[in-house]
Amino acid sequence: MGVKMEHRKRMKKGFEVLKKMGRLGTMMNQKTLYPELYDLSVGYLFGEIWTRPHLNIRDRELITLASNIALARPAGTHSHYRSAMHLGFTRDEIMEIIIHVGHYAGWPAIAHAIIQFEEVLKEDAAKAKTKRAAGKRR
């Protein structure tokens, strides 16, 4: 198989994963700033790593979310909270992940994770409210 064909195949797999996660259309800043980075993110990270055998997408999201919480990532965690909820994680499950990880990673990791999760919940509630209001005006 040619290089271009391999690239298209990886990108297709990556887009399929992103769709399942509710994240199609994300990382567009990468695409604009440096298209090669976007290709690596979609094609390699999501098209190859996230589709490897033995773990399903929910398992991989749990691992990614736990890692980001433990490392107190300043960016990137918000999108994984949203992906987790899109994949069916409940608010209680996410809180249990935060609690569990925090007891290994340290109490500040819990505090940081709560701030980020609250931001996501508030942003999503505001978006839903705006969407409902727009629907009523039609």
N, CA, C and O atoms as CSV, one atom per row, in Angstrom:
chain,resi,resn,atom,element,x,y,z
A,1,MET,N,N,0.842,-1.170,0.000
A,1,MET,CA,C,0.000,0.000,0.000
A,1,MET,C,C,0.890,1.237,0.000
A,1,MET,O,O,1.888,1.291,0.718
A,2,GLY,N,N,0.525,2.233,-0.808
A,2,GLY,CA,C,1.330,3.438,-0.918
A,2,GLY,C,C,1.242,4.314,0.318
A,2,GLY,O,O,0.353,4.150,1.153
A,3,VAL,N,N,2.174,5.241,0.420
A,3,VAL,CA,C,2.236,6.152,1.560
A,3,VAL,C,C,0.957,6.977,1.671
A,3,VAL,O,O,0.421,7.144,2.767
A,4,LYS,N,N,0.465,7.493,0.548
A,4,LYS,CA,C,-0.760,8.307,0.582
A,4,LYS,C,C,-1.957,7.475,1.020
A,4,LYS,O,O,-2.816,7.955,1.759
A,5,MET,N,N,-2.011,6.238,0.567
A,5,MET,CA,C,-3.113,5.351,0.941
A,5,MET,C,C,-3.067,5.045,2.434
A,5,MET,O,O,-4.104,5.044,3.098
A,6,GLU,N,N,-1.882,4.788,2.966
A,6,GLU,CA,C,-1.705,4.541,4.405
A,6,GLU,C,C,-2.135,5.761,5.218
A,6,GLU,O,O,-2.807,5.638,6.242
A,7,HIS,N,N,-1.736,6.936,4.742
A,7,HIS,CA,C,-2.094,8.183,5.419
A,7,HIS,C,C,-3.611,8.342,5.458
A,7,HIS,O,O,-4.174,8.647,6.509
A,8,ARG,N,N,-4.274,8.138,4.327
A,8,ARG,CA,C,-5.742,8.260,4.266
A,8,ARG,C,C,-6.412,7.259,5.195
A,8,ARG,O,O,-7.396,7.584,5.859
A,9,LYS,N,N,-5.882,6.049,5.243
A,9,LYS,CA,C,-6.447,5.002,6.102
A,9,LYS,C,C,-6.329,5.398,7.578
A,9,LYS,O,O,-7.290,5.262,8.335
A,10,ARG,N,N,-5.156,5.885,7.986
A,10,ARG,CA,C,-4.956,6.328,9.377
A,10,ARG,C,C,-5.876,7.500,9.722
A,10,ARG,O,O,-6.482,7.530,10.793
A,11,MET,N,N,-5.971,8.457,8.809
A,11,MET,CA,C,-6.817,9.625,9.053
A,11,MET,C,C,-8.283,9.203,9.189
A,11,MET,O,O,-9.003,9.712,10.048
A,12,LYS,N,N,-8.718,8.274,8.343
A,12,LYS,CA,C,-10.104,7.784,8.411
A,12,LYS,C,C,-10.365,7.134,9.771
A,12,LYS,O,O,-11.387,7.398,10.404
A,13,LYS,N,N,-9.437,6.286,10.215
A,13,LYS,CA,C,-9.577,5.646,11.528
A,13,LYS,C,C,-9.593,6.694,12.637
A,13,LYS,O,O,-10.373,6.592,13.584
A,14,GLY,N,N,-8.734,7.696,12.517
A,14,GLY,CA,C,-8.690,8.756,13.516
A,14,GLY,C,C,-9.990,9.530,13.575
A,14,GLY,O,O,-10.486,9.820,14.664
A,15,PHE,N,N,-10.556,9.874,12.418
A,15,PHE,CA,C,-11.824,10.593,12.380
A,15,PHE,C,C,-12.958,9.755,12.966
A,15,PHE,O,O,-13.860,10.288,13.613
A,16,GLU,N,N,-12.911,8.448,12.741
A,16,GLU,CA,C,-13.936,7.564,13.318
A,16,GLU,C,C,-13.881,7.594,14.850
A,16,GLU,O,O,-14.920,7.646,15.507
A,17,VAL,N,N,-12.679,7.562,15.413
A,17,VAL,CA,C,-12.521,7.635,16.866
A,17,VAL,C,C,-13.010,8.985,17.379
A,17,VAL,O,O,-13.764,9.048,18.350
A,18,LEU,N,N,-12.584,10.058,16.731
A,18,LEU,CA,C,-13.004,11.398,17.159
A,18,LEU,C,C,-14.517,11.549,17.094
A,18,LEU,O,O,-15.111,12.199,17.954
A,19,LYS,N,N,-15.142,10.961,16.093
A,19,LYS,CA,C,-16.610,11.017,15.990
A,19,LYS,C,C,-17.247,10.307,17.181
A,19,LYS,O,O,-18.188,10.827,17.781
A,20,LYS,N,N,-16.744,9.129,17.526
A,20,LYS,CA,C,-17.277,8.394,18.684
A,20,LYS,C,C,-17.127,9.199,19.967
A,20,LYS,O,O,-17.955,9.096,20.872
A,21,MET,N,N,-16.071,10.000,20.043
A,21,MET,CA,C,-15.789,10.800,21.227
A,21,MET,C,C,-16.538,12.134,21.213
A,21,MET,O,O,-16.479,12.891,22.182
A,22,GLY,N,N,-17.238,12.419,20.119
A,22,GLY,CA,C,-17.936,13.690,20.001
A,22,GLY,C,C,-16.997,14.851,19.748
A,22,GLY,O,O,-17.282,15.983,20.139
A,23,ARG,N,N,-15.874,14.573,19.092
A,23,ARG,CA,C,-14.839,15.594,18.937
A,23,ARG,C,C,-14.472,15.886,17.489
A,23,ARG,O,O,-13.393,16.419,17.231
A,24,LEU,N,N,-15.335,15.553,16.545
A,24,LEU,CA,C,-15.042,15.932,15.158
A,24,LEU,C,C,-14.967,17.443,15.084
A,24,LEU,O,O,-15.768,18.133,15.716
A,25,GLY,N,N,-14.048,17.954,14.347
A,25,GLY,CA,C,-13.896,19.393,14.211
A,25,GLY,C,C,-13.034,20.023,15.288
A,25,GLY,O,O,-12.890,21.244,15.327
A,26,THR,N,N,-12.457,19.209,16.163
A,26,THR,CA,C,-11.566,19.756,17.181
A,26,THR,C,C,-10.144,19.815,16.647
A,26,THR,O,O,-9.847,19.276,15.581
A,27,MET,N,N,-9.294,20.456,17.377
A,27,MET,CA,C,-7.873,20.579,17.052
A,27,MET,C,C,-7.641,21.378,15.773
A,27,MET,O,O,-6.597,21.251,15.134
A,28,MET,N,N,-8.620,22.200,15.405
A,28,MET,CA,C,-8.479,22.974,14.176
A,28,MET,C,C,-7.359,24.002,14.294
A,28,MET,O,O,-6.798,24.422,13.282
A,29,ASN,N,N,-7.025,24.414,15.520
A,29,ASN,CA,C,-5.883,25.316,15.700
A,29,ASN,C,C,-4.598,24.630,15.236
A,29,ASN,O,O,-3.720,25.277,14.665
A,30,GLN,N,N,-4.485,23.327,15.478
A,30,GLN,CA,C,-3.321,22.576,14.990
A,30,GLN,C,C,-3.304,22.567,13.466
A,30,GLN,O,O,-2.263,22.771,12.841
A,31,LYS,N,N,-4.467,22.329,12.883
A,31,LYS,CA,C,-4.549,22.251,11.424
A,31,LYS,C,C,-4.158,23.574,10.786
A,31,LYS,O,O,-3.487,23.600,9.755
A,32,THR,N,N,-4.581,24.673,11.404
A,32,THR,CA,C,-4.274,25.997,10.881
A,32,THR,C,C,-2.803,26.349,11.086
A,32,THR,O,O,-2.135,26.824,10.167
A,33,LEU,N,N,-2.310,26.114,12.287
A,33,LEU,CA,C,-0.954,26.512,12.631
A,33,LEU,C,C,0.106,25.631,11.975
A,33,LEU,O,O,1.102,26.126,11.448
A,34,TYR,N,N,-0.126,24.314,12.014
A,34,TYR,CA,C,0.882,23.391,11.492
A,34,TYR,C,C,0.188,22.086,11.094
A,34,TYR,O,O,0.052,21.185,11.921
A,35,PRO,N,N,-0.247,21.976,9.847
A,35,PRO,CA,C,-1.016,20.818,9.391
A,35,PRO,C,C,-0.378,19.461,9.690
A,35,PRO,O,O,-1.091,18.480,9.904
A,36,GLU,N,N,0.951,19.391,9.707
A,36,GLU,CA,C,1.612,18.114,10.023
A,36,GLU,C,C,1.282,17.646,11.431
A,36,GLU,O,O,1.102,16.450,11.661
A,37,LEU,N,N,1.201,18.584,12.385
A,37,LEU,CA,C,0.837,18.235,13.763
A,37,LEU,C,C,-0.590,17.704,13.817
A,37,LEU,O,O,-0.871,16.731,14.516
A,38,TYR,N,N,-1.483,18.344,13.081
A,38,TYR,CA,C,-2.873,17.884,12.999
A,38,TYR,C,C,-2.932,16.461,12.444
A,38,TYR,O,O,-3.651,15.613,12.972
A,39,ASP,N,N,-2.179,16.208,11.390
A,39,ASP,CA,C,-2.139,14.863,10.806
A,39,ASP,C,C,-1.615,13.835,11.806
A,39,ASP,O,O,-2.122,12.715,11.871
A,40,LEU,N,N,-0.603,14.212,12.583
A,40,LEU,CA,C,-0.080,13.302,13.605
A,40,LEU,C,C,-1.121,13.043,14.692
A,40,LEU,O,O,-1.295,11.908,15.136
A,41,SER,N,N,-1.804,14.095,15.114
A,41,SER,CA,C,-2.815,13.943,16.160
A,41,SER,C,C,-3.960,13.050,15.687
A,41,SER,O,O,-4.323,12.086,16.362
A,42,VAL,N,N,-4.520,13.372,14.538
A,42,VAL,CA,C,-5.663,12.599,14.030
A,42,VAL,C,C,-5.225,11.225,13.551
A,42,VAL,O,O,-5.778,10.208,13.970
A,43,GLY,N,N,-4.229,11.197,12.671
A,43,GLY,CA,C,-3.841,9.937,12.037
A,43,GLY,C,C,-3.075,8.991,12.932
A,43,GLY,O,O,-3.332,7.787,12.933
A,44,TYR,N,N,-2.137,9.523,13.693
A,44,TYR,CA,C,-1.324,8.630,14.516
A,44,TYR,C,C,-1.943,8.422,15.898
A,44,TYR,O,O,-2.238,7.288,16.276
A,45,LEU,N,N,-2.142,9.501,16.653
A,45,LEU,CA,C,-2.655,9.341,18.012
A,45,LEU,C,C,-4.027,8.671,18.015
A,45,LEU,O,O,-4.214,7.646,18.670
A,46,PHE,N,N,-4.988,9.246,17.284
A,46,PHE,CA,C,-6.339,8.684,17.310
A,46,PHE,C,C,-6.522,7.539,16.313
A,46,PHE,O,O,-7.292,6.615,16.573
A,47,GLY,N,N,-5.827,7.589,15.180
A,47,GLY,CA,C,-5.979,6.541,14.172
A,47,GLY,C,C,-5.195,5.276,14.451
A,47,GLY,O,O,-5.590,4.196,14.010
A,48,GLU,N,N,-4.085,5.387,15.179
A,48,GLU,CA,C,-3.256,4.216,15.479
A,48,GLU,C,C,-3.299,3.832,16.961
A,48,GLU,O,O,-3.614,2.689,17.290
A,49,ILE,N,N,-2.991,4.757,17.841
A,49,ILE,CA,C,-2.906,4.435,19.272
A,49,ILE,C,C,-4.283,4.121,19.857
A,49,ILE,O,O,-4.447,3.119,20.554
A,50,TRP,N,N,-5.270,4.972,19.577
A,50,TRP,CA,C,-6.599,4.767,20.155
A,50,TRP,C,C,-7.332,3.576,19.538
A,50,TRP,O,O,-8.364,3.163,20.068
A,51,THR,N,N,-6.838,3.016,18.448
A,51,THR,CA,C,-7.513,1.871,17.814
A,51,THR,C,C,-6.751,0.566,17.988
A,51,THR,O,O,-7.100,-0.447,17.383
A,52,ARG,N,N,-5.720,0.590,18.809
A,52,ARG,CA,C,-4.977,-0.648,19.052
A,52,ARG,C,C,-5.896,-1.671,19.730
A,52,ARG,O,O,-6.894,-1.298,20.346
A,53,PRO,N,N,-5.564,-2.944,19.618
A,53,PRO,CA,C,-6.407,-3.983,20.232
A,53,PRO,C,C,-6.270,-4.021,21.761
A,53,PRO,O,O,-5.381,-3.393,22.336
A,54,HIS,N,N,-7.140,-4.746,22.378
A,54,HIS,CA,C,-7.123,-5.107,23.796
A,54,HIS,C,C,-7.795,-4.113,24.735
A,54,HIS,O,O,-8.205,-4.498,25.830
A,55,LEU,N,N,-7.922,-2.850,24.343
A,55,LEU,CA,C,-8.647,-1.874,25.153
A,55,LEU,C,C,-9.680,-1.199,24.268
A,55,LEU,O,O,-9.401,-0.877,23.113
A,56,ASN,N,N,-10.865,-0.986,24.805
A,56,ASN,CA,C,-11.872,-0.283,24.013
A,56,ASN,C,C,-11.752,1.223,24.226
A,56,ASN,O,O,-10.938,1.680,25.028
A,57,ILE,N,N,-12.558,1.980,23.511
A,57,ILE,CA,C,-12.450,3.430,23.555
A,57,ILE,C,C,-12.774,3.982,24.947
A,57,ILE,O,O,-12.178,4.969,25.379
A,58,ARG,N,N,-13.716,3.348,25.645
A,58,ARG,CA,C,-14.065,3.797,26.999
A,58,ARG,C,C,-12.879,3.585,27.949
A,58,ARG,O,O,-12.568,4.453,28.765
A,59,ASP,N,N,-12.224,2.432,27.838
A,59,ASP,CA,C,-11.035,2.170,28.665
A,59,ASP,C,C,-9.951,3.210,28.387
A,59,ASP,O,O,-9.329,3.733,29.312
A,60,ARG,N,N,-9.736,3.498,27.130
A,60,ARG,CA,C,-8.693,4.458,26.758
A,60,ARG,C,C,-9.040,5.868,27.250
A,60,ARG,O,O,-8.156,6.618,27.663
A,61,GLU,N,N,-10.312,6.220,27.205
A,61,GLU,CA,C,-10.717,7.536,27.713
A,61,GLU,C,C,-10.514,7.609,29.224
A,61,GLU,O,O,-10.065,8.632,29.740
A,62,LEU,N,N,-10.839,6.543,29.930
A,62,LEU,CA,C,-10.637,6.515,31.380
A,62,LEU,C,C,-9.151,6.688,31.718
A,62,LEU,O,O,-8.797,7.450,32.618
A,63,ILE,N,N,-8.304,5.988,31.005
A,63,ILE,CA,C,-6.854,6.086,31.226
A,63,ILE,C,C,-6.361,7.499,30.923
A,63,ILE,O,O,-5.580,8.066,31.688
A,64,THR,N,N,-6.814,8.062,29.814
A,64,THR,CA,C,-6.380,9.404,29.418
A,64,THR,C,C,-6.848,10.445,30.423
A,64,THR,O,O,-6.083,11.326,30.818
A,65,LEU,N,N,-8.098,10.342,30.832
A,65,LEU,CA,C,-8.632,11.287,31.804
A,65,LEU,C,C,-7.878,11.169,33.129
A,65,LEU,O,O,-7.508,12.180,33.727
A,66,ALA,N,N,-7.653,9.946,33.584
A,66,ALA,CA,C,-6.915,9.733,34.834
A,66,ALA,C,C,-5.492,10.282,34.739
A,66,ALA,O,O,-4.996,10.894,35.685
A,67,SER,N,N,-4.846,10.066,33.611
A,67,SER,CA,C,-3.482,10.582,33.424
A,67,SER,C,C,-3.463,12.096,33.459
A,67,SER,O,O,-2.616,12.697,34.119
A,68,ASN,N,N,-4.396,12.715,32.749
A,68,ASN,CA,C,-4.451,14.175,32.725
A,68,ASN,C,C,-4.741,14.745,34.106
A,68,ASN,O,O,-4.172,15.768,34.487
A,69,ILE,N,N,-5.622,14.094,34.857
A,69,ILE,CA,C,-5.931,14.546,36.216
A,69,ILE,C,C,-4.685,14.419,37.088
A,69,ILE,O,O,-4.330,15.350,37.811
A,70,ALA,N,N,-4.028,13.270,37.019
A,70,ALA,CA,C,-2.848,13.031,37.858
A,70,ALA,C,C,-1.733,14.024,37.561
A,70,ALA,O,O,-1.011,14.445,38.465
A,71,LEU,N,N,-1.595,14.392,36.306
A,71,LEU,CA,C,-0.538,15.316,35.908
A,71,LEU,C,C,-0.974,16.778,35.984
A,71,LEU,O,O,-0.197,17.681,35.674
A,72,ALA,N,N,-2.223,17.006,36.398
A,72,ALA,CA,C,-2.780,18.359,36.529
A,72,ALA,C,C,-2.536,19.178,35.260
A,72,ALA,O,O,-2.066,20.314,35.317
A,73,ARG,N,N,-2.857,18.592,34.147
A,73,ARG,CA,C,-2.658,19.252,32.860
A,73,ARG,C,C,-3.466,20.550,32.800
A,73,ARG,O,O,-4.660,20.549,33.099
A,74,PRO,N,N,-2.831,21.643,32.421
A,74,PRO,CA,C,-3.567,22.907,32.344
A,74,PRO,C,C,-4.489,22.976,31.123
A,74,PRO,O,O,-5.468,23.721,31.123
A,75,ALA,N,N,-4.177,22.208,30.100
A,75,ALA,CA,C,-4.990,22.198,28.875
A,75,ALA,C,C,-5.190,20.752,28.439
A,75,ALA,O,O,-4.398,19.869,28.769
A,76,GLY,N,N,-6.255,20.535,27.699
A,76,GLY,CA,C,-6.513,19.200,27.166
A,76,GLY,C,C,-7.474,18.375,27.989
A,76,GLY,O,O,-8.157,17.503,27.453
A,77,THR,N,N,-7.540,18.632,29.275
A,77,THR,CA,C,-8.405,17.822,30.129
A,77,THR,C,C,-9.877,18.156,29.884
A,77,THR,O,O,-10.728,17.268,29.937
A,78,HIS,N,N,-10.181,19.413,29.621
A,78,HIS,CA,C,-11.568,19.814,29.380
A,78,HIS,C,C,-12.192,18.968,28.259
A,78,HIS,O,O,-13.310,18.472,28.392
A,79,SER,N,N,-11.458,18.817,27.171
A,79,SER,CA,C,-11.997,18.056,26.042
A,79,SER,C,C,-12.179,16.589,26.410
A,79,SER,O,O,-13.074,15.926,25.886
A,80,HIS,N,N,-11.347,16.081,27.299
A,80,HIS,CA,C,-11.502,14.679,27.690
A,80,HIS,C,C,-12.652,14.480,28.670
A,80,HIS,O,O,-13.252,13.406,28.697
A,81,TYR,N,N,-12.972,15.491,29.477
A,81,TYR,CA,C,-14.203,15.402,30.288
A,81,TYR,C,C,-15.402,15.312,29.348
A,81,TYR,O,O,-16.304,14.498,29.543
A,82,ARG,N,N,-15.391,16.162,28.329
A,82,ARG,CA,C,-16.515,16.156,27.377
A,82,ARG,C,C,-16.582,14.831,26.618
A,82,ARG,O,O,-17.668,14.285,26.419
A,83,SER,N,N,-15.440,14.318,26.200
A,83,SER,CA,C,-15.424,13.025,25.499
A,83,SER,C,C,-15.933,11.918,26.409
A,83,SER,O,O,-16.698,11.057,25.976
A,84,ALA,N,N,-15.515,11.938,27.658
A,84,ALA,CA,C,-15.973,10.916,28.605
A,84,ALA,C,C,-17.490,10.955,28.731
A,84,ALA,O,O,-18.142,9.912,28.696
A,85,MET,N,N,-18.054,12.144,28.875
A,85,MET,CA,C,-19.513,12.256,28.986
A,85,MET,C,C,-20.189,11.826,27.693
A,85,MET,O,O,-21.242,11.190,27.724
A,86,HIS,N,N,-19.594,12.167,26.560
A,86,HIS,CA,C,-20.140,11.755,25.262
A,86,HIS,C,C,-20.132,10.222,25.138
A,86,HIS,O,O,-21.026,9.634,24.530
A,87,LEU,N,N,-19.124,9.599,25.716
A,87,LEU,CA,C,-19.019,8.135,25.669
A,87,LEU,C,C,-19.888,7.449,26.722
A,87,LEU,O,O,-19.931,6.221,26.786
A,88,GLY,N,N,-20.577,8.232,27.543
A,88,GLY,CA,C,-21.511,7.643,28.497
A,88,GLY,C,C,-21.064,7.643,29.946
A,88,GLY,O,O,-21.782,7.132,30.805
A,89,PHE,N,N,-19.903,8.198,30.242
A,89,PHE,CA,C,-19.491,8.311,31.639
A,89,PHE,C,C,-20.484,9.234,32.342
A,89,PHE,O,O,-20.854,10.279,31.806
A,90,THR,N,N,-20.905,8.851,33.526
A,90,THR,CA,C,-21.807,9.707,34.297
A,90,THR,C,C,-20.989,10.714,35.101
A,90,THR,O,O,-19.777,10.570,35.260
A,91,ARG,N,N,-21.662,11.708,35.589
A,91,ARG,CA,C,-21.012,12.697,36.454
A,91,ARG,C,C,-20.415,12.000,37.679
A,91,ARG,O,O,-19.303,12.320,38.098
A,92,ASP,N,N,-21.154,11.053,38.249
A,92,ASP,CA,C,-20.653,10.320,39.415
A,92,ASP,C,C,-19.406,9.502,39.084
A,92,ASP,O,O,-18.476,9.440,39.888
A,93,GLU,N,N,-19.378,8.881,37.918
A,93,GLU,CA,C,-18.188,8.112,37.526
A,93,GLU,C,C,-16.979,9.035,37.379
A,93,GLU,O,O,-15.876,8.695,37.806
A,94,ILE,N,N,-17.189,10.188,36.779
A,94,ILE,CA,C,-16.078,11.137,36.615
A,94,ILE,C,C,-15.600,11.616,37.979
A,94,ILE,O,O,-14.396,11.731,38.207
A,95,MET,N,N,-16.530,11.895,38.887
A,95,MET,CA,C,-16.127,12.314,40.233
A,95,MET,C,C,-15.337,11.206,40.938
A,95,MET,O,O,-14.379,11.496,41.655
A,96,GLU,N,N,-15.721,9.963,40.747
A,96,GLU,CA,C,-14.987,8.845,41.359
A,96,GLU,C,C,-13.589,8.709,40.760
A,96,GLU,O,O,-12.641,8.362,41.465
A,97,ILE,N,N,-13.459,8.979,39.468
A,97,ILE,CA,C,-12.128,8.974,38.839
A,97,ILE,C,C,-11.274,10.057,39.487
A,97,ILE,O,O,-10.121,9.813,39.843
A,98,ILE,N,N,-11.841,11.256,39.641
A,98,ILE,CA,C,-11.108,12.365,40.267
A,98,ILE,C,C,-10.685,11.993,41.684
A,98,ILE,O,O,-9.534,12.208,42.065
A,99,ILE,N,N,-11.599,11.440,42.457
A,99,ILE,CA,C,-11.297,11.065,43.847
A,99,ILE,C,C,-10.221,9.993,43.897
A,99,ILE,O,O,-9.259,10.100,44.657
A,100,HIS,N,N,-10.388,8.966,43.087
A,100,HIS,CA,C,-9.433,7.847,43.108
A,100,HIS,C,C,-8.032,8.311,42.694
A,100,HIS,O,O,-7.051,8.038,43.385
A,101,VAL,N,N,-7.952,9.007,41.573
A,101,VAL,CA,C,-6.653,9.482,41.084
A,101,VAL,C,C,-6.032,10.442,42.084
A,101,VAL,O,O,-4.831,10.384,42.345
A,102,GLY,N,N,-6.846,11.320,42.641
A,102,GLY,CA,C,-6.344,12.312,43.580
A,102,GLY,C,C,-5.692,11.712,44.802
A,102,GLY,O,O,-4.777,12.303,45.376
A,103,HIS,N,N,-6.151,10.551,45.202
A,103,HIS,CA,C,-5.552,9.918,46.372
A,103,HIS,C,C,-4.205,9.270,46.075
A,103,HIS,O,O,-3.463,8.920,46.992
A,104,TYR,N,N,-3.900,9.116,44.820
A,104,TYR,CA,C,-2.569,8.651,44.429
A,104,TYR,C,C,-1.698,9.817,43.971
A,104,TYR,O,O,-0.492,9.833,44.219
A,105,ALA,N,N,-2.316,10.795,43.299
A,105,ALA,CA,C,-1.555,11.898,42.721
A,105,ALA,C,C,-1.419,13.086,43.670
A,105,ALA,O,O,-0.579,13.960,43.455
A,106,GLY,N,N,-2.230,13.121,44.705
A,106,GLY,CA,C,-2.167,14.214,45.668
A,106,GLY,C,C,-3.417,15.072,45.651
A,106,GLY,O,O,-4.096,15.216,44.634
A,107,TRP,N,N,-3.694,15.637,46.818
A,107,TRP,CA,C,-4.909,16.424,46.984
A,107,TRP,C,C,-4.981,17.606,46.015
A,107,TRP,O,O,-6.073,17.904,45.530
A,108,PRO,N,N,-3.888,18.289,45.710
A,108,PRO,CA,C,-3.979,19.382,44.730
A,108,PRO,C,C,-4.485,18.916,43.362
A,108,PRO,O,O,-5.105,19.693,42.636
A,109,ALA,N,N,-4.230,17.670,43.008
A,109,ALA,CA,C,-4.744,17.144,41.740
A,109,ALA,C,C,-6.266,17.110,41.762
A,109,ALA,O,O,-6.913,17.387,40.752
A,110,ILE,N,N,-6.835,16.772,42.914
A,110,ILE,CA,C,-8.300,16.778,43.052
A,110,ILE,C,C,-8.819,18.202,42.884
A,110,ILE,O,O,-9.760,18.440,42.126
A,111,ALA,N,N,-8.205,19.144,43.589
A,111,ALA,CA,C,-8.654,20.532,43.530
A,111,ALA,C,C,-8.610,21.059,42.092
A,111,ALA,O,O,-9.551,21.706,41.632
A,112,HIS,N,N,-7.523,20.779,41.399
A,112,HIS,CA,C,-7.373,21.239,40.021
A,112,HIS,C,C,-8.416,20.567,39.116
A,112,HIS,O,O,-9.036,21.228,38.282
A,113,ALA,N,N,-8.600,19.285,39.281
A,113,ALA,CA,C,-9.563,18.545,38.459
A,113,ALA,C,C,-10.983,19.053,38.678
A,113,ALA,O,O,-11.753,19.167,37.725
A,114,ILE,N,N,-11.333,19.358,39.913
A,114,ILE,CA,C,-12.675,19.863,40.209
A,114,ILE,C,C,-12.903,21.209,39.521
A,114,ILE,O,O,-13.970,21.446,38.954
A,115,ILE,N,N,-11.913,22.078,39.570
A,115,ILE,CA,C,-12.039,23.382,38.902
A,115,ILE,C,C,-12.301,23.176,37.407
A,115,ILE,O,O,-13.189,23.806,36.833
A,116,GLN,N,N,-11.527,22.298,36.790
A,116,GLN,CA,C,-11.688,22.066,35.348
A,116,GLN,C,C,-13.031,21.415,35.030
A,116,GLN,O,O,-13.689,21.800,34.064
A,117,PHE,N,N,-13.443,20.438,35.828
A,117,PHE,CA,C,-14.711,19.757,35.570
A,117,PHE,C,C,-15.877,20.726,35.757
A,117,PHE,O,O,-16.834,20.696,34.983
A,118,GLU,N,N,-15.806,21.578,36.770
A,118,GLU,CA,C,-16.847,22.593,36.967
A,118,GLU,C,C,-16.921,23.537,35.764
A,118,GLU,O,O,-18.012,23.905,35.328
A,119,GLU,N,N,-15.769,23.923,35.233
A,119,GLU,CA,C,-15.750,24.792,34.052
A,119,GLU,C,C,-16.480,24.131,32.891
A,119,GLU,O,O,-17.271,24.775,32.202
A,120,VAL,N,N,-16.215,22.854,32.675
A,120,VAL,CA,C,-16.864,22.115,31.591
A,120,VAL,C,C,-18.367,22.046,31.822
A,120,VAL,O,O,-19.145,22.313,30.906
A,121,LEU,N,N,-18.783,21.695,33.026
A,121,LEU,CA,C,-20.214,21.589,33.323
A,121,LEU,C,C,-20.922,22.930,33.138
A,121,LEU,O,O,-22.017,22.975,32.577
A,122,LYS,N,N,-20.316,24.014,33.598
A,122,LYS,CA,C,-20.920,25.342,33.447
A,122,LYS,C,C,-20.978,25.766,31.985
A,122,LYS,O,O,-21.997,26.290,31.533
A,123,GLU,N,N,-19.893,25.545,31.240
A,123,GLU,CA,C,-19.868,25.901,29.818
A,123,GLU,C,C,-20.911,25.112,29.045
A,123,GLU,O,O,-21.624,25.670,28.211
A,124,ASP,N,N,-21.004,23.817,29.317
A,124,ASP,CA,C,-21.959,22.971,28.607
A,124,ASP,C,C,-23.398,23.332,28.965
A,124,ASP,O,O,-24.275,23.296,28.102
A,125,ALA,N,N,-23.654,23.682,30.232
A,125,ALA,CA,C,-24.995,24.103,30.646
A,125,ALA,C,C,-25.380,25.409,29.958
A,125,ALA,O,O,-26.522,25.569,29.525
A,126,ALA,N,N,-24.442,26.339,29.854
A,126,ALA,CA,C,-24.712,27.616,29.178
A,126,ALA,C,C,-24.993,27.388,27.692
A,126,ALA,O,O,-25.892,28.010,27.126
A,127,LYS,N,N,-24.231,26.503,27.066
A,127,LYS,CA,C,-24.448,26.197,25.641
A,127,LYS,C,C,-25.821,25.565,25.439
A,127,LYS,O,O,-26.532,25.906,24.493
A,128,ALA,N,N,-26.194,24.640,26.333
A,128,ALA,CA,C,-27.492,23.978,26.233
A,128,ALA,C,C,-28.627,24.979,26.427
A,128,ALA,O,O,-29.646,24.906,25.741
A,129,LYS,N,N,-28.453,25.908,27.354
A,129,LYS,CA,C,-29.472,26.934,27.607
A,129,LYS,C,C,-29.643,27.817,26.376
A,129,LYS,O,O,-30.769,28.121,25.983
A,130,THR,N,N,-28.541,28.226,25.768
A,130,THR,CA,C,-28.584,29.053,24.562
A,130,THR,C,C,-29.254,28.297,23.422
A,130,THR,O,O,-30.044,28.867,22.670
A,131,LYS,N,N,-28.941,27.031,23.300
A,131,LYS,CA,C,-29.518,26.202,22.240
A,131,LYS,C,C,-31.031,26.049,22.427
A,131,LYS,O,O,-31.791,26.126,21.462
A,132,ARG,N,N,-31.465,25.831,23.683
A,132,ARG,CA,C,-32.890,25.710,23.973
A,132,ARG,C,C,-33.618,27.026,23.666
A,132,ARG,O,O,-34.706,27.016,23.089
A,133,ALA,N,N,-33.021,28.143,24.051
A,133,ALA,CA,C,-33.622,29.449,23.801
A,133,ALA,C,C,-33.747,29.703,22.302
A,133,ALA,O,O,-34.765,30.221,21.844
A,134,ALA,N,N,-32.739,29.349,21.553
A,134,ALA,CA,C,-32.777,29.522,20.089
A,134,ALA,C,C,-33.858,28.649,19.478
A,134,ALA,O,O,-34.515,29.058,18.521
A,135,GLY,N,N,-34.054,27.448,20.019
A,135,GLY,CA,C,-35.080,26.538,19.521
A,135,GLY,C,C,-36.487,27.050,19.787
A,135,GLY,O,O,-37.384,26.827,18.973
A,136,LYS,N,N,-36.699,27.722,20.895
A,136,LYS,CA,C,-38.007,28.265,21.252
A,136,LYS,C,C,-38.388,29.450,20.374
A,136,LYS,O,O,-39.571,29.694,20.136
A,137,ARG,N,N,-37.391,30.189,19.891
A,137,ARG,CA,C,-37.652,31.363,19.057
A,137,ARG,C,C,-38.060,30.986,17.651
A,137,ARG,O,O,-38.590,31.825,16.923
A,138,ARG,N,N,-37.833,29.770,17.254
A,138,ARG,CA,C,-38.134,29.354,15.873
A,138,ARG,C,C,-39.585,29.078,15.678
A,138,ARG,O,O,-40.003,28.719,14.577
